[in-house]
């Protein structure tokens, strides 16, 4: 919302859309050619939500980038989520012009604005936003089923759900095979796990807290 007549002001904050596939998640060797991308932690946000929901990062990678010893975060804390290339002076040893052009197309040099991306996008393509939820998981310790699946309240059947046990710091994925039948389980249960899925998450009790990422 820049006023063309007024122009830019000293100290003005600018929002610049960046294609996530051009974000480097591990610190590059030629770091002088990159700028650091940071995220400011807000209230009630967890490292799982920031890493897996916002930036599709591995939790261990986010911890490593910020020298985090545990999963605790402070409101206002700045987290390095990646690096973005700002210097486009390529040092490429190749005689293949097509290869050079391919590398350049994938570089920050060819980043388009958000407006350009919207205009050129296929209007028949619908982008689904993943849901984030924290709730209670339930599993039957006596069952011997060795398949990995879950029942969820609203997640799309046959889709994949990502589960994270914050107590054990273990994450896994499982297939959603159906919705939780109404009036069958306690109202506070958000997801039913197969024993195999629960054991991968390191579950000790039949009920435990999980964080979930899924699509409806």
C-alpha positions as CSV (number, residue, x, y, z in Angstrom):
1,X,0.0,0.0,0.0
2,X,2.7,2.4,-1.0
3,X,1.6,5.9,-2.0
4,X,3.3,6.6,-5.3
5,X,3.3,10.4,-4.6
6,X,4.8,10.0,-1.1
7,X,7.2,7.2,-2.0
8,X,9.2,5.3,0.6
9,X,9.9,6.6,4.1
10,X,13.1,6.1,6.1
11,X,12.5,3.2,8.5
12,X,9.3,2.1,6.7
13,X,8.6,-1.7,7.0
14,X,8.2,-3.4,3.7
15,X,6.5,-6.8,3.2
16,X,8.2,-8.8,0.4
17,X,6.7,-12.1,-0.8
18,X,9.3,-14.8,-1.2
19,X,8.8,-18.2,-2.9
20,X,9.4,-20.8,-0.3
21,X,11.2,-23.1,-2.7
22,X,14.0,-20.5,-2.9
23,X,14.6,-20.5,0.8
24,X,17.7,-22.3,1.9
25,X,17.1,-24.1,5.2
26,X,20.7,-24.9,6.1
27,X,23.3,-22.2,6.5
28,X,25.0,-21.8,3.1
29,X,28.8,-21.8,2.8
30,X,28.8,-18.5,0.8
31,X,26.7,-16.8,3.4
32,X,27.8,-13.4,2.2
33,X,25.5,-13.9,-0.8
34,X,22.5,-14.5,1.4
35,X,20.3,-12.6,3.8
36,X,18.9,-14.3,6.9
37,X,15.2,-14.8,7.2
38,X,13.7,-14.6,10.7
39,X,10.4,-15.2,12.3
40,X,9.1,-13.5,15.5
41,X,7.4,-15.9,17.9
42,X,3.9,-14.9,18.9
43,X,1.7,-16.0,21.8
44,X,0.7,-19.6,22.1
45,X,3.0,-20.7,19.2
46,X,5.0,-23.9,19.4
47,X,8.2,-24.9,17.7
48,X,6.1,-27.6,15.9
49,X,3.7,-25.1,14.5
50,X,6.4,-22.7,13.3
51,X,8.6,-25.4,11.8
52,X,6.1,-27.8,10.3
53,X,3.0,-25.6,9.6
54,X,4.5,-22.3,8.7
55,X,7.7,-23.2,7.0
56,X,7.7,-27.0,6.4
57,X,11.0,-27.4,8.2
58,X,12.2,-30.3,10.2
59,X,12.0,-29.4,13.9
60,X,15.6,-30.6,14.4
61,X,16.7,-28.3,11.6
62,X,15.0,-25.3,13.2
63,X,16.6,-26.1,16.6
64,X,20.0,-26.5,14.9
65,X,19.7,-23.1,13.0
66,X,19.0,-21.4,16.3
67,X,21.1,-23.4,18.8
68,X,18.0,-24.4,20.7
69,X,18.6,-26.9,23.5
70,X,14.9,-27.7,24.0
71,X,11.4,-27.0,22.6
72,X,10.7,-23.9,24.7
73,X,10.1,-20.6,23.0
74,X,9.7,-17.1,24.3
75,X,7.1,-14.6,22.9
76,X,9.1,-12.1,20.7
77,X,12.0,-14.5,20.2
78,X,13.5,-14.2,16.7
79,X,14.1,-17.6,15.0
80,X,16.2,-18.1,11.9
81,X,14.0,-20.0,9.5
82,X,16.3,-19.9,6.5
83,X,18.5,-17.8,4.1
84,X,17.5,-16.1,0.9
85,X,20.0,-15.4,-1.9
86,X,20.5,-11.7,-2.6
87,X,23.7,-11.9,-4.8
88,X,23.1,-13.2,-8.3
89,X,26.8,-13.3,-9.5
90,X,26.9,-17.0,-10.4
91,X,30.2,-18.8,-10.6
92,X,29.2,-21.7,-12.7
93,X,31.8,-23.9,-14.5
94,X,29.8,-25.4,-17.4
95,X,29.6,-25.1,-21.1
96,X,26.0,-26.1,-21.1
97,X,24.0,-22.9,-21.7
98,X,20.7,-24.7,-20.9
99,X,22.0,-25.8,-17.6
100,X,23.1,-22.2,-16.7
101,X,19.6,-20.9,-17.6
102,X,18.0,-23.6,-15.6
103,X,20.0,-22.7,-12.5
104,X,19.2,-19.0,-13.0
105,X,15.5,-19.7,-13.3
106,X,15.5,-21.5,-10.0
107,X,17.5,-18.7,-8.3
108,X,16.3,-15.6,-6.4
109,X,17.1,-13.6,-9.6
110,X,13.8,-14.7,-11.1
111,X,11.5,-14.3,-8.1
112,X,8.1,-12.9,-9.1
113,X,5.9,-10.7,-7.1
114,X,2.9,-12.2,-5.4
115,X,0.7,-10.2,-7.8
116,X,2.4,-11.8,-10.8
117,X,2.0,-15.3,-9.3
118,X,-1.8,-14.7,-8.8
119,X,-2.3,-13.4,-12.3
120,X,-0.5,-16.3,-13.9
121,X,-2.0,-19.0,-11.8
122,X,-4.5,-21.5,-13.0
123,X,-7.9,-20.3,-11.6
124,X,-9.1,-23.9,-11.5
125,X,-6.4,-24.8,-9.0
126,X,-7.4,-24.7,-5.4
127,X,-4.7,-24.4,-2.7
128,X,-5.7,-26.1,0.5
129,X,-4.4,-24.7,3.8
130,X,-3.4,-27.3,6.4
131,X,-5.1,-27.3,9.7
132,X,-3.2,-27.2,12.9
133,X,-4.7,-28.7,16.1
134,X,-3.6,-29.7,19.5
135,X,-5.7,-32.3,21.3
136,X,-6.1,-35.6,23.0
137,X,-5.2,-38.9,21.3
138,X,-6.6,-42.3,22.4
139,X,-5.4,-45.8,21.6
140,X,-6.3,-49.3,22.7
141,X,-3.2,-51.0,24.3
142,X,-4.8,-54.4,24.0
143,X,-5.2,-54.3,20.2
144,X,-2.6,-56.1,18.1
145,X,-3.1,-54.2,14.8
146,X,0.2,-53.4,13.2
147,X,-1.1,-51.0,10.6
148,X,-0.6,-47.3,10.8
149,X,-3.9,-45.4,10.6
150,X,-6.1,-42.9,12.6
151,X,-9.7,-41.9,12.9
152,X,-10.1,-38.1,13.1
153,X,-13.1,-35.8,13.6
154,X,-12.8,-33.8,10.4
155,X,-9.6,-34.7,8.5
156,X,-10.2,-35.8,4.9
157,X,-10.5,-39.6,4.6
158,X,-7.6,-41.2,2.8
159,X,-5.4,-38.2,3.5
160,X,-2.2,-38.2,5.5
161,X,-2.1,-36.6,9.0
162,X,1.1,-35.6,10.7
163,X,1.3,-36.3,14.4
164,X,3.7,-35.0,17.0
165,X,4.2,-36.1,20.6
166,X,5.7,-33.0,22.4
167,X,6.5,-35.0,25.5
168,X,8.7,-37.5,23.6
169,X,9.7,-35.2,20.8
170,X,8.6,-37.8,18.2
171,X,6.8,-37.2,15.0
172,X,5.2,-39.6,12.5
173,X,2.6,-39.7,9.7
174,X,-0.4,-42.0,9.3
175,X,-3.4,-42.5,7.0
176,X,-6.8,-41.2,7.9
177,X,-9.1,-44.1,7.3
178,X,-12.3,-42.6,8.7
179,X,-14.0,-40.1,11.0
180,X,-14.6,-40.7,14.7
181,X,-18.1,-42.2,15.1
182,X,-20.4,-39.8,17.0
183,X,-21.4,-40.7,20.6
184,X,-18.8,-43.5,20.7
185,X,-15.9,-42.0,22.5
186,X,-15.5,-39.2,25.1
187,X,-16.2,-35.7,23.7
188,X,-12.6,-34.5,24.5
189,X,-11.0,-37.1,22.2
190,X,-9.7,-35.6,19.0
191,X,-8.0,-38.5,17.3
192,X,-8.0,-42.3,17.6
193,X,-4.7,-44.0,16.9
194,X,-3.9,-47.5,15.9
195,X,-1.6,-49.2,18.4
196,X,1.3,-49.2,15.8
197,X,0.9,-45.5,15.3
198,X,0.8,-44.8,19.1
199,X,3.9,-46.9,19.7
200,X,5.9,-45.0,17.1
201,X,5.0,-41.8,18.9
202,X,6.3,-43.3,22.2
203,X,2.9,-43.3,23.9
204,X,2.9,-44.7,27.4
205,X,-0.7,-44.0,28.4
206,X,-3.9,-44.8,26.5
207,X,-4.6,-41.0,26.4
208,X,-1.9,-38.4,25.6
209,X,-1.4,-35.0,24.1
210,X,-0.6,-34.7,20.4
211,X,-0.1,-31.9,17.9
212,X,-1.6,-32.5,14.5
213,X,-1.3,-31.1,10.9
214,X,-3.9,-32.3,8.5
215,X,-6.2,-31.3,5.6
216,X,-10.0,-31.3,5.7
